[in-house]
């Protein structure tokens, strides 16, 4: 395997896996390997990714309700799947409480910019600002 993951890269792996879960994909070894994109996850980073995933899986319904409460003229099923995954990741990580909220927002907005469309970063940032209040 390749280079070990940084915390930001671990967050990106968690984003990819949350996206996969949103597509009803089973997180088997192949999916993990694709999400890791040739990198290795040292034990602390793999544990952090797993904590995010566990939080997401146990709180998905409440997270989605919180997201829905801040959508104007949209329904959650009409959101871009990358934007939804970014919002779910942010709520999962915020709920863990180990990273300051502004850091989570900055990092997740960066992921929305990388994986989403032109307006994704602004959209995700706006929703997260409301959710963080």
ZISULRA-V984711 format. One record per backbone hydrogen bond with DSSP energy under -1.0 kcal/mol. CO is the residue of the C=O (numbers start at 1). NH is the residue of the N-H. If there is no record, write none. Layout:
co=CO nh=NH
co=CO nh=NH
This chain:
co=3 nh=40
co=6 nh=10
co=7 nh=11
co=8 nh=12
co=9 nh=13
co=10 nh=14
co=11 nh=15
co=12 nh=16
co=13 nh=17
co=14 nh=18
co=15 nh=19
co=16 nh=20
co=17 nh=21
co=18 nh=22
co=20 nh=25
co=21 nh=24
co=26 nh=28
co=28 nh=32
co=29 nh=33
co=30 nh=34
co=31 nh=35
co=32 nh=36
co=36 nh=39
co=38 nh=2
co=40 nh=5
co=42 nh=46
co=43 nh=47
co=44 nh=48
co=45 nh=49
co=46 nh=50
co=47 nh=51
co=48 nh=52
co=49 nh=53
co=50 nh=54
co=51 nh=55
co=52 nh=56
co=53 nh=57
co=54 nh=58
co=55 nh=59
co=56 nh=60
co=59 nh=63
co=60 nh=64
co=61 nh=65
co=62 nh=66
co=63 nh=67
co=64 nh=68
co=65 nh=69
co=67 nh=70
co=68 nh=71
co=75 nh=78
co=80 nh=84
co=81 nh=85
co=82 nh=86
co=83 nh=87
co=84 nh=88
co=85 nh=89
co=86 nh=90
co=87 nh=91
co=88 nh=92
co=89 nh=93
co=90 nh=94
co=91 nh=95
co=92 nh=96
co=93 nh=97
co=100 nh=104
co=101 nh=105
co=102 nh=106
co=103 nh=107
co=104 nh=108
co=105 nh=109
co=106 nh=110
co=107 nh=111
co=108 nh=112
co=109 nh=113
co=110 nh=114
co=111 nh=115
co=112 nh=116
co=117 nh=120
co=119 nh=123
co=120 nh=124
co=121 nh=125
co=122 nh=126
co=123 nh=127
co=124 nh=128
co=125 nh=129
co=126 nh=130
co=127 nh=131
co=128 nh=132
